[in-house]
């Protein structure tokens, strides 16, 4: 239980310190790359999880994710040795193979820890209370950051129109089932727009869809739909004059009327050309397509972009493409298929009330993780996301399709 409490307090620090640092970095234009501090929390989380597995369980669960990533570790490392790329250094001078090892080893450790954590969490009132306090604190911190960022942006103090924090990603689904949950859920989405991160707004949209899809029509749902309509009208009325984030989203909608790769590349901050370059690198060999480029492999993501011609990278900002790059096409296809399988199972069991309503937010988080992984490299570095995935795997295994019939775990 000590490990679990340490982990949850670390989670709180991550959702408290990083948003504040991001505000000073981006909101006040201090430019000290605050996103690097998040990696510290991810590594500490990995250490806590590893110590728990070594000292308490002394094993990892026999689940598909662990098998899949174990195979990818072997394929990637052997391929890196064969291609002689395992000795390559990154742009910052670190061994690239260490990053690739982290990308594939961390999910095994964190999924395993999340699996065993939920086993204890399910019967612990104390752990549930700690998590509840963490979510509420992160929500209020997120609100404060959103208000402050809106003020400094309109005042011209910020030189960037978006700031990325995870607070509402976690708080929105959890608060949905608390007092005033429907209202707080929509406040979270409004705050996400203010903060301007498009990927997180897309996640919020999928949260809305999940909320509407899971429940039958009743008074509460009618009220929820009314709030959505009111909320949408508010956005359309104020547009960019009050909410600078809307301008950011609206610009993407405007340019999408004339769809082509160059415009889409501009809308995604160069990530389309990055993926194109990675796939071109892999396409030089059929072996690379099947088994990937291997540990330590690097490529030029923007060879035709001024000042970036010599920039090299060992990953892409699309998680599944990075997995393709390291271990081959079979890897992301298998992983995506499992995500769809797990989400489908949890949706079905939630709709049939097989999974207790109090745990519904785990389904929302899982959907959010899958969606946001399509927009960034989060699966390769964010330890907390794999912790949630591990918990979802345990939930899926514990609650069988027959109501009130549980597996003996």
C-alpha positions as CSV (number, residue, x, y, z in Angstrom):
1,X,0.0,0.0,0.0
2,X,2.9,2.3,0.6
3,X,4.0,2.1,-3.0
4,X,0.5,2.9,-4.2
5,X,0.3,6.0,-1.9
6,X,3.7,7.2,-3.2
7,X,2.6,6.7,-6.7
8,X,-0.6,8.7,-6.3
9,X,1.2,11.6,-4.6
10,X,3.6,11.6,-7.5
11,X,0.6,11.8,-9.8
12,X,-0.6,14.8,-7.9
13,X,2.8,16.5,-8.1
14,X,2.8,15.9,-11.9
15,X,-0.7,17.5,-12.2
16,X,0.3,20.4,-10.0
17,X,3.9,21.4,-10.7
18,X,3.9,20.8,-14.5
19,X,0.9,23.1,-15.3
20,X,2.5,25.9,-13.2
21,X,5.9,25.4,-15.0
22,X,4.1,25.4,-18.3
23,X,2.4,28.7,-17.5
24,X,5.7,30.4,-16.7
25,X,7.4,28.8,-19.7
26,X,4.7,29.5,-22.3
27,X,2.2,31.9,-20.8
28,X,4.8,34.3,-19.6
29,X,7.2,33.4,-22.5
30,X,10.2,32.5,-20.2
31,X,11.0,29.7,-22.7
32,X,12.8,27.1,-20.5
33,X,11.2,24.0,-22.1
34,X,9.0,23.0,-19.2
35,X,7.9,19.8,-21.0
36,X,11.2,18.3,-20.0
37,X,10.3,18.4,-16.4
38,X,7.4,16.0,-17.1
39,X,9.9,13.3,-18.0
40,X,11.3,13.5,-14.4
41,X,7.8,12.4,-13.1
42,X,7.5,9.7,-15.7
43,X,10.9,8.2,-14.7
44,X,10.1,8.4,-11.0
45,X,6.8,6.7,-11.7
46,X,8.6,3.9,-13.5
47,X,11.0,3.5,-10.6
48,X,8.2,3.2,-8.1
49,X,6.4,0.7,-10.3
50,X,9.5,-1.4,-10.8
51,X,10.3,-1.5,-7.1
52,X,6.7,-2.7,-6.4
53,X,7.0,-5.5,-9.0
54,X,10.4,-6.5,-7.6
55,X,9.6,-6.4,-3.9
56,X,5.9,-7.1,-3.7
57,X,4.4,-9.1,-6.6
58,X,7.7,-10.5,-7.9
59,X,6.0,-11.2,-11.2
60,X,4.2,-9.5,-14.1
61,X,0.7,-10.4,-15.3
62,X,0.3,-12.7,-18.2
63,X,-1.5,-10.3,-20.5
64,X,-1.4,-9.5,-24.3
65,X,0.3,-6.1,-23.9
66,X,3.3,-7.6,-22.0
67,X,3.7,-10.4,-24.5
68,X,3.5,-8.0,-27.4
69,X,6.0,-5.5,-26.1
70,X,8.4,-8.3,-25.0
71,X,8.4,-9.6,-28.6
72,X,9.0,-6.0,-29.9
73,X,11.9,-5.6,-27.5
74,X,13.6,-8.7,-28.9
75,X,12.9,-7.8,-32.6
76,X,14.0,-4.1,-32.1
77,X,17.2,-5.0,-30.3
78,X,18.3,-7.8,-32.6
79,X,17.5,-5.6,-35.7
80,X,19.5,-2.8,-34.2
81,X,22.5,-5.0,-33.7
82,X,22.1,-6.5,-37.3
83,X,21.8,-3.0,-38.9
84,X,24.6,-1.6,-36.7
85,X,22.3,1.3,-35.7
86,X,22.4,0.4,-32.0
87,X,25.6,2.6,-31.6
88,X,23.9,5.8,-33.0
89,X,23.6,8.9,-30.8
90,X,20.6,11.3,-30.7
91,X,20.8,15.0,-31.6
92,X,21.5,15.7,-27.9
93,X,24.4,13.1,-27.8
94,X,22.6,10.3,-26.0
95,X,22.5,6.7,-27.2
96,X,19.3,6.4,-29.3
97,X,18.9,2.7,-28.4
98,X,18.3,3.7,-24.7
99,X,15.3,5.8,-25.8
100,X,13.9,2.9,-27.9
101,X,14.4,0.5,-25.0
102,X,12.5,2.9,-22.7
103,X,9.7,3.1,-25.3
104,X,9.2,-0.6,-25.2
105,X,10.2,-1.6,-21.6
106,X,8.2,1.1,-19.8
107,X,4.8,-0.1,-21.0
108,X,5.5,-3.6,-19.7
109,X,6.4,-2.3,-16.2
110,X,3.6,0.3,-16.0
111,X,0.9,-1.9,-17.4
112,X,1.9,-4.6,-14.9
113,X,1.8,-2.1,-12.0
114,X,-1.5,-0.6,-13.1
115,X,-2.9,-4.1,-13.2
116,X,-1.9,-4.9,-9.7
117,X,-2.7,-1.4,-8.4
118,X,-6.4,-1.7,-9.4
119,X,-6.5,-5.1,-7.7
120,X,-5.8,-3.3,-4.4
121,X,-7.6,-0.1,-5.3
122,X,-10.9,-2.0,-5.9
123,X,-11.1,-2.8,-2.2
124,X,-9.4,0.3,-0.6
125,X,-11.5,3.2,0.5
126,X,-8.4,5.1,1.4
127,X,-6.9,4.9,-2.1
128,X,-10.2,5.9,-3.7
129,X,-10.3,9.0,-1.4
130,X,-6.7,10.0,-2.3
131,X,-7.5,9.7,-6.0
132,X,-10.7,11.8,-5.6
133,X,-8.7,14.5,-3.8
134,X,-6.1,14.5,-6.5
135,X,-8.6,14.8,-9.3
136,X,-10.4,17.8,-7.7
137,X,-7.1,19.5,-6.9
138,X,-5.9,19.1,-10.5
139,X,-9.2,20.4,-11.8
140,X,-9.1,23.6,-9.8
141,X,-5.4,24.1,-10.7
142,X,-6.3,23.6,-14.3
143,X,-9.1,26.3,-14.0
144,X,-6.7,28.8,-12.5
145,X,-4.1,28.1,-15.2
146,X,-6.7,28.5,-18.0
147,X,-7.9,31.8,-16.6
148,X,-4.4,33.2,-16.1
149,X,-3.3,32.0,-19.6
150,X,-6.3,33.7,-21.1
151,X,-5.4,36.9,-19.4
152,X,-1.7,37.0,-20.3
153,X,-2.5,35.9,-23.9
154,X,-4.9,38.7,-24.5
155,X,-2.5,41.1,-22.8
156,X,0.2,40.1,-25.3
157,X,2.6,38.6,-22.7
158,X,2.5,35.2,-24.3
159,X,4.1,34.6,-27.7
160,X,2.2,31.3,-28.2
161,X,-1.5,30.7,-28.4
162,X,-1.7,27.2,-26.7
163,X,-0.5,25.6,-23.5
164,X,-0.7,21.8,-22.9
165,X,-1.7,20.5,-19.5
166,X,-3.2,17.1,-18.7
167,X,-5.5,18.2,-15.8
168,X,-8.7,18.2,-17.7
169,X,-7.9,15.0,-19.6
170,X,-8.1,13.2,-16.2
171,X,-10.6,15.3,-14.4
172,X,-13.4,15.5,-17.0
173,X,-14.5,11.8,-16.9
174,X,-14.0,11.5,-13.2
175,X,-16.0,14.6,-12.3
176,X,-18.8,13.5,-14.6
177,X,-20.0,11.1,-12.0
178,X,-19.6,13.4,-9.0
179,X,-21.9,16.2,-7.7
180,X,-22.5,18.8,-10.4
181,X,-20.6,16.5,-12.7
182,X,-22.3,17.4,-15.9
183,X,-21.6,21.1,-15.4
184,X,-18.0,20.5,-14.3
185,X,-17.5,18.3,-17.3
186,X,-18.5,21.0,-19.7
187,X,-16.4,23.6,-17.8
188,X,-13.5,21.3,-18.4
189,X,-14.1,21.3,-22.1
190,X,-14.5,25.1,-22.1
191,X,-11.2,25.4,-20.3
192,X,-9.5,23.0,-22.8
193,X,-10.6,25.4,-25.6
194,X,-9.1,28.4,-23.7
195,X,-5.8,26.5,-23.3
196,X,-5.8,26.0,-27.1
197,X,-4.5,22.4,-27.5
198,X,-6.3,20.8,-30.4
199,X,-5.5,17.2,-29.5
200,X,-7.0,17.6,-26.0
201,X,-10.1,19.2,-27.5
202,X,-10.5,16.2,-29.8
203,X,-10.3,14.0,-26.7
204,X,-13.0,16.1,-25.0
205,X,-15.2,15.6,-28.1
206,X,-14.8,11.8,-27.8
207,X,-15.5,12.1,-24.1
208,X,-18.8,13.8,-25.1
209,X,-19.6,11.1,-27.6
210,X,-18.9,8.4,-25.1
211,X,-21.1,10.1,-22.5
212,X,-24.0,10.3,-24.9
213,X,-23.5,6.7,-26.3
214,X,-23.3,4.9,-23.0
215,X,-26.6,6.0,-21.4
216,X,-30.3,5.7,-22.3
217,X,-32.4,8.8,-22.8
218,X,-33.5,10.2,-19.4
219,X,-34.0,13.5,-17.6
220,X,-30.3,13.8,-16.8
221,X,-29.3,13.0,-20.3
222,X,-31.8,15.6,-21.7
223,X,-30.3,18.1,-19.3
224,X,-26.8,17.2,-20.4
225,X,-27.7,17.6,-24.1
226,X,-29.2,21.0,-23.2
227,X,-26.0,22.1,-21.6
228,X,-24.0,21.0,-24.7
229,X,-26.3,23.1,-26.9
230,X,-25.9,26.1,-24.6
231,X,-22.2,25.6,-24.4
232,X,-21.9,25.4,-28.2
233,X,-23.9,28.5,-28.6
234,X,-21.6,30.3,-26.2
235,X,-18.5,29.3,-28.2
236,X,-20.1,30.5,-31.5
237,X,-21.1,33.7,-29.9
238,X,-17.8,34.7,-28.4
239,X,-15.5,33.0,-30.9
240,X,-11.9,34.2,-30.8
241,X,-12.7,37.6,-29.1
242,X,-13.0,35.9,-25.7
243,X,-11.6,32.5,-26.2
244,X,-8.3,32.6,-28.1
245,X,-8.2,28.9,-28.4
246,X,-11.3,28.9,-30.6
247,X,-9.3,30.9,-33.2
248,X,-6.7,28.1,-33.3
249,X,-9.4,25.4,-33.9
250,X,-11.3,27.6,-36.4
251,X,-8.2,28.2,-38.5
252,X,-7.8,24.4,-39.0
253,X,-11.5,24.2,-40.0
254,X,-11.0,27.1,-42.5
255,X,-7.9,25.6,-44.2
256,X,-9.5,22.2,-44.4
257,X,-11.8,23.5,-47.1
258,X,-8.8,23.2,-49.3
259,X,-7.4,19.9,-48.3
260,X,-3.9,18.9,-49.3
261,X,-0.9,17.4,-47.5
262,X,0.9,20.8,-47.3
263,X,-2.0,22.4,-45.5
264,X,-2.5,19.5,-43.2
265,X,1.2,19.5,-42.5
266,X,1.0,23.1,-41.5
267,X,-2.0,22.4,-39.3
268,X,-0.1,19.6,-37.5
269,X,3.1,21.6,-37.0
270,X,5.1,19.5,-39.5
271,X,4.1,16.1,-38.3
272,X,2.7,14.9,-41.6
273,X,6.1,15.5,-43.3
274,X,7.8,13.9,-40.3
275,X,5.7,10.7,-40.8
276,X,6.3,10.8,-44.6
277,X,10.1,10.9,-44.0
278,X,10.0,8.1,-41.5
279,X,8.0,5.9,-43.9
280,X,10.3,6.7,-46.8
281,X,13.2,5.6,-44.6
282,X,11.5,2.3,-43.8
283,X,10.4,1.8,-47.5
284,X,14.0,1.5,-48.6
285,X,13.9,-2.2,-47.5
286,X,11.1,-4.7,-47.2
287,X,12.8,-6.1,-44.1
288,X,12.4,-2.6,-42.5
289,X,8.7,-2.6,-43.2
290,X,8.3,-6.0,-41.6
291,X,10.8,-5.7,-38.7
292,X,11.3,-2.0,-38.4
293,X,14.6,-0.1,-38.5
294,X,15.7,-1.4,-35.1
295,X,17.0,0.2,-32.0
296,X,19.2,3.2,-32.5
297,X,17.9,3.9,-36.0
298,X,17.4,7.6,-37.0
299,X,16.2,9.6,-40.0
300,X,15.9,13.1,-41.3
301,X,12.3,14.2,-40.6
302,X,12.4,17.6,-42.4
303,X,15.2,17.4,-45.0
304,X,13.7,20.2,-47.2
305,X,12.9,22.6,-44.3
306,X,15.2,25.6,-43.9
307,X,17.4,25.3,-40.7
308,X,16.2,21.7,-40.2
309,X,18.0,19.9,-43.1
310,X,20.5,18.2,-40.8
311,X,18.2,17.6,-37.9
312,X,17.9,13.9,-37.1
313,X,15.2,12.0,-35.0
314,X,14.7,8.6,-33.6
315,X,10.9,8.8,-33.3
316,X,7.8,10.5,-34.7
317,X,5.1,12.5,-33.0
318,X,2.6,9.8,-33.9
319,X,3.0,6.9,-31.4
320,X,2.0,4.1,-33.7
321,X,4.3,5.3,-36.5
322,X,7.1,5.3,-34.0
323,X,6.3,1.7,-33.0
324,X,6.3,0.9,-36.7
325,X,9.7,2.6,-37.1
326,X,11.3,0.6,-34.3
327,X,9.8,-2.9,-34.6
328,X,7.9,-3.2,-37.9
329,X,4.4,-2.9,-39.2
330,X,3.1,-5.9,-37.3
331,X,3.6,-4.1,-34.0
332,X,1.3,-1.1,-34.4
333,X,-1.4,-3.2,-36.1
334,X,-1.4,-5.6,-33.2
335,X,-1.5,-2.8,-30.7
336,X,-4.3,-0.9,-32.4
337,X,-6.3,-4.1,-32.7
338,X,-5.9,-4.8,-29.0
339,X,-6.9,-1.2,-28.1
340,X,-10.1,-1.6,-30.1
341,X,-10.8,-4.9,-28.6
342,X,-10.4,-3.6,-25.0
343,X,-12.4,-0.5,-25.6
344,X,-15.2,-2.5,-27.2
345,X,-15.3,-4.9,-24.3
346,X,-15.4,-2.1,-21.7
347,X,-18.1,-0.2,-23.5
348,X,-20.3,-3.3,-23.7
349,X,-19.8,-4.2,-20.1
350,X,-20.4,-0.6,-18.9
351,X,-23.6,-0.3,-20.9
352,X,-24.8,-3.6,-19.4
353,X,-23.9,-2.5,-15.9
354,X,-21.4,-5.3,-15.5
355,X,-18.7,-2.9,-14.6
356,X,-19.7,-0.7,-11.6
357,X,-20.6,2.9,-12.6
358,X,-18.0,4.2,-10.2
359,X,-15.3,2.9,-12.5
360,X,-16.7,4.3,-15.8
361,X,-14.0,7.0,-15.9
362,X,-11.4,4.3,-16.7
363,X,-13.2,3.6,-19.9
364,X,-13.2,7.3,-20.8
365,X,-9.5,7.5,-20.0
366,X,-8.8,4.5,-22.2
367,X,-10.6,6.1,-25.1
368,X,-8.8,9.4,-24.5
369,X,-5.5,7.6,-24.4
370,X,-6.2,5.9,-27.8
371,X,-7.3,9.2,-29.4
372,X,-4.5,11.3,-28.1
373,X,-1.9,8.7,-29.1
374,X,-3.0,9.4,-32.7
375,X,-1.8,13.0,-32.3
376,X,1.4,12.7,-30.3
377,X,4.2,10.5,-29.0
378,X,2.5,10.1,-25.6
379,X,2.5,6.3,-25.5
380,X,6.3,6.3,-25.7
381,X,7.0,8.5,-22.7
382,X,4.0,9.0,-20.4
383,X,4.2,6.4,-17.7
384,X,0.8,7.3,-16.2
385,X,-1.1,6.4,-19.4
386,X,0.2,2.9,-19.4
387,X,-0.6,2.6,-15.7
388,X,-4.3,3.4,-16.6
389,X,-4.2,0.9,-19.5
390,X,-3.0,-1.8,-17.0
391,X,-5.9,-1.0,-14.7
392,X,-8.3,-1.2,-17.6
393,X,-6.9,-4.7,-18.5
394,X,-7.6,-5.8,-14.9
395,X,-11.1,-4.4,-15.0
396,X,-11.8,-6.2,-18.3
397,X,-10.5,-9.5,-16.9
398,X,-12.3,-9.2,-13.5
399,X,-15.7,-8.4,-14.8
400,X,-17.0,-11.1,-17.0
401,X,-19.9,-10.8,-19.5
402,X,-22.2,-12.5,-17.1
403,X,-23.5,-10.0,-14.7
404,X,-22.3,-10.3,-11.1
405,X,-20.1,-13.3,-12.1
406,X,-16.4,-12.5,-11.4
407,X,-13.2,-14.3,-12.3
408,X,-11.2,-15.5,-9.4
409,X,-8.1,-13.3,-9.7
